Amino acid sequence: MRYTISGKNIDVTDGLREAVENKIGKLERYFSPDTEVVATMSIERGRQKIEVTIPVKGTIIRAEQDSTDMYVSIDLVEEIIERQIKRYRTKLIDKKQSALSFSEAFLQEEADHEEPVKIVKTKRFAMKPMDPEEACVQMELLGHNFFMFLNSETEEVNVVYKRKANSYGLIEPEF
């Protein structure tokens, strides 16, 4: 695997770089040798955070974790990624999506039997055209973490969502 390790508000020491490569390197058995791993470490308000992104064909495996110690955060993020990989393993094989990004040995392993995804509720609602700022106000009024709306500027369905530190995100379709 190829690693791109960077830091925000933190110097990436050789020890941190080695810890990331060793811990995430345990996941090498799941991926093909040319898989790229992007790890970004940061310190925000005393919390030491790591974000790991592994782009694979057709999808992205991503996890972030923070704690008071960067080495603990690295351990925790590795566990999350491994759990995600195992959870989606059967879906990857069934759909043949992303299969080229994973090692043949991993794809041939006996899968753990996970419960299938179960949709328990479907909601339908009329979408009034509005701008993203108005959608954020509506989301706040409803007390939700996200809000789907028809963007009056682009005439496309968009989603606004709450981010950490009282900020918002906007998701737009890409064609």
PyMOL commands that set and color helices and strands:
alter all, ss='L'
color gray80, all
select helices_A, chain A and resi 14-30+70-95+99-101+104-108+132-142
alter helices_A, ss='H'
color red, helices_A
select strands_A, chain A and resi 2-8+36-44+47-56+59-67+129-130+146-151+157-163+167-171
alter strands_A, ss='S'
color yellow, strands_A
deselect
rebuild
show_as cartoon
